[in-house]
Amino acid sequence: MIESGGAAVRSLARALADRDADPVLLFVEGTAGLGKSHLLHGLAALPEAAEAARVWWRCGGDGGPWAREEPWREPALLLVDDVHRADEDELRRLRRVLEALGPGCAAAVAHRPEELRVPGLPLGAPAMAHPYRLTVLTERLAPWDEERVRRAAEEVLGDGASTDEAARALYERTGGVPRAVVDLLALLRERRPAFAGTAAEVAAAGVPARSAELVLSRTCALAPAHRPLVWAAAVLDAPAARDDLIAVAGLGTAPGNEALLRALECAALTEAAEGRYGFAVPVVAEAVRETVPGPVRQDLHRRAAAALSRSQPVAWAAVAGHHRAAGEDRKWLRAVEKAAESAAASGRYQQAITLLEGTLATPGLPPWARARLAPLLARNAVTGLRSDQTVEVLAQIVRDTDLPPAVRGELRLDLGLMLCNQMGRFTDGWQVLEVAADELREVRSPLAARAMAALVMPYWPGASLDVHRRWLAKAVAAADDSGDEAMRTAVLANHVGLAMSGADPDAWELVARLPVQSTDPASARQAARGLCNAADSAVWLGFYGRVDGLLAEGRELAARSGAPYTEHSASGTRLLHAWWTGRWAGLARRCEEFVAATADMPFIASDAYIVRGLLALAQGDWGEARSWLSQRGTFGTENLPVPLGATAAGAVVRLLLARQEVAAAADRARAAWAVVADKGVWPWAAELAPWAVEALARAGDTAGAHTMVREFARGLGDGCAPAARAALTWSRAVLAEAEAPAEERPGALSAAADAYREAAAAFAELPRPYSRALAAEGAARCVLAADTLTAKGAEGGGGDGEGATDGPEGAVGGSEGAGPDVDSAPAARRDGAGSGGRAAEPVASAVAELESCAQVFADLGAVWDATRARALLRTRQPARRGRPPGRPSHTDQLSPREAEVAQLASSGLTNREIAATLHLSPRTVEQHIAGAMRKTGALSRRDLAHRLEPDGPS
């Protein structure tokens, strides 16, 4: 197949298709490895060439076809390869053959322009006498672009291994030359399935043999006096200017110019860009360097370091590498320091971290170098994003007793921050920070205030709120004593986080004091962190209207001052904000992209894991929900920050209740509640409390449920925490519904409904549409259950409270429970009227509210919740007028109930879980699934998802 479909190729094809067409001569031009022979074979396979005689001629080999004085009378395609290898005699014969081309004939002549005997004249001199009707065209081949290299990698290695990183590395090492790409992919294929698609693996694959042989043969063809110029290009390992090549080679101007001309003539080097020279296939530099004698190579590296040091801006990382290769260790370490400082100054923290990690891991590094480079690594790692390797490097360095105490304390501070903020190892990090605070205080370092400020942040499990407040007092005093504005801002930023978390009414005044206009980058970074801390706390408290402004200002300031970790944490806050405010469109994808982008440091993506799990729970994909909520096994959920841990626990408790695992739900609720209680930051209980209270109530521990509600209310006190206030009201409604005395159940359920309505109104003000709909659904459930009991009492059916929780929710607070099969049982009170019509208005209002809830759930994408609400609604909606008695017929289409069951089944729920959600018997669920599969032609439960209508029956 021909991949290049240029106009020249199309003209050749037209000449072959028409016996009377003018002959065409196509020159195929391209440097070694670009696919000239491949193109010739593609031309031979053209459909238009099917009737033509195909004649192959490889120059410098078989001598080609006989010379012809007369033109071909039949259609013919002459394919000439490697014309640059032809001698003068063969070129003369070839010119005669091409001059004899007749109508309906074509010829394609391939050559390497860099190896022609006469530059620019493929057929040599003198030029061919072109016949009058001969059309002469040129097809110039070019290297592949990065996208084409990626496609080649996918074809050879498969989609899983052809990562963006691997494709980019392949392109950079081969220059896109197809032959080199194919050969390097063949080397990588031998590593499958171990190949993981990293740039390091591509680099370790080595040099393709054909590419190495070609460049070495061309280098060997040079005179010995000219070869150092090619060696210099190999040592520089990047396209370089003429003067730099000559300087590194150690040649004078005139000899250097002569050497460069000869290297270009024999194609050992090429002009990669205007005025810059290097190898057509960059990876071959490795093969050339290996042939250079050691002492000569060291001299080349020394001169390379000197040449690069004179350029502006100085590429200090490259200079460091050349000094090290030259054996100049002290200059190497100084250059590493300058390279790291330069990278950090321009926000390239990861580049600085990688360079410093590799340097500090070098055995036998002198103590002075460790003392200078280790703090630089630590500062970059805290500001940017870092890897596990950084933790290990710093942990080893702080054990070095030769380090000055101030340096060791600074390193310990940064190690502690990294363990807490980016690794999630709170216990280890807390201990390291306490030691760092003592060490830095002893040497009177201003950084002592920073260490103490770190111990002010309350997010980590363990220490109580009082402990954090004591550290705040010490941090404020230390910052004032230091006189360092950046330290004062660091303490203030953490004071903001502590005050906001505890719903302190003065917290917003602290936010206003952050020096967002500071021109000092260190202070600006701390102010950005303070703003993002405030935004995160505002999300947990329920001040959603303030979040976007705080995040926008904090992210802009973080980007301007160079604080990528702060930017990432702000991205997590945005995901939480979108979840609670009902902006779910595309949210699952955003979470997954965030997780993928931080795959090597999953703790940073904790917010994304939790939000993705909450979405899966609402959608009814319970297997996925459990996986995401447990962080997919990337790290222990016990190490989550307390608010995230409480939220995840609340979702897991709800899931266990839905699966009727009540005892397990109660145990999980108690454990999670203890973590929040030990911390003492009660606004963080908001996402756990309603589900924890329900779990204990359903497990029969009403005393424990009461204690939770009391502790929650007492802990909130007068604090300004709107989300937690609404959750407290919701929790009281759950408890009221669970505890309604049997003899007073209709009235008690009505009181519970009032509490649910109050919670729904509070959530609506925030706004939190999903929480509001859940609370409103609870109110409707209680009203309908009270009406059913009243009706039973009026009809003599008993007033003992049996069946009071027989709605689709089954029990209290939004969980599922077993109950009567509403498909097979008569619908109770479908006209919405209570005994004697007394409850008609409340019931009608409840039905309308339930319809609204179902629609909100559906609009959000909460499939499980929408299905549950519709199941309860179906028991109360009046029958349609004009329908004949009996059940409607759904011979060819899914019935509404079958559609509901099929939707839940396709999301992964078991028959038992579906039965709990829809309040059916497992037998009925099984029948509905069988009916749905028969009607849709689905081959499995999962296949139902693809067979259902896009919107599904409502």
ABEGO torsion letter per residue (X at the ends): XBABABAAAAAAAAAAABAABBBBBBBBBBBBGAGAAAAAAAAAABAAAAABBBBBBBBGBAGEBBBBABBBABBBBBBBBGAAABBAAAAAAAAAAAAABBBGBBBBBBBBAAABABBGBAAEOBBBBBBAABBBBBBBBBBBBAAAAAAAAAAAAEAAABBAAAAAAAAAAAGGBAAAAAAAAAAAAAAOAABAGBAAAAAAAEBBAAAAAAAAAAAAABBAAAAAAAAAAAAAGBBBBAAAAAAAAGBBAAAAAAAAAAAAAAGABBBABBGBBBBABAAAAAAAAAABBAAAAAAAAAAAAAAAAABOBBBAAAAAAAAAAAGBAAAAAAAAAAAAAAAAAAGBAAAAAAAAAAAAABBGBBAAAAAAAAAAAAAAAAABBBBAAAAAAAAAAAABAABBAAAAAAAAAAAAAAAAAAAGBAAAAAAAAAAAAAAAAAAGBAAAAAAAAAAABAABBGBBAAAAAAAAAAAAAAAAAAGBAAAAAAAAAAAAAAAAAAGBAAAAAAAAABBAABABAAAAAAAAAAAAAAAAAAAAAGBAAAAAAAAAAAAAAAAAAGBAAAAAAAAAAAAAAAAAAGBABGAAAAAAAAAAAAAABAAAAAAAAAAAAAAAAAAGBAAAAAAAAAGGGABBAAABBAAAAAAAAAAAAAAAAAAGBAAAAAAAAAAAAAAAAAAGBAAAAAAAAAAAAAAAAAAGBAAAAAAAAAAAAAAAEABBBAAAAAAAAAAAAAAAAAABBAAAAAAAAAAAAAAAAAAAAAAAAOBBAAAAAAAAAAAAAAAAAAAAAAAAAAAGAEAAGBGAAABAAGBBGGBBBBBBBAAABBBBGAAGBBBGGAAAAAAAAAAAAAAAAAAAAAAAGBAAAAAAAAAAAAAABBBBBGBBBEBBBBAABBBAAAAAAAAAAAAGBBAAAAAAAAGBBAAAAAAAAAAAAAAAGBABAAAAAAABBAAEBX
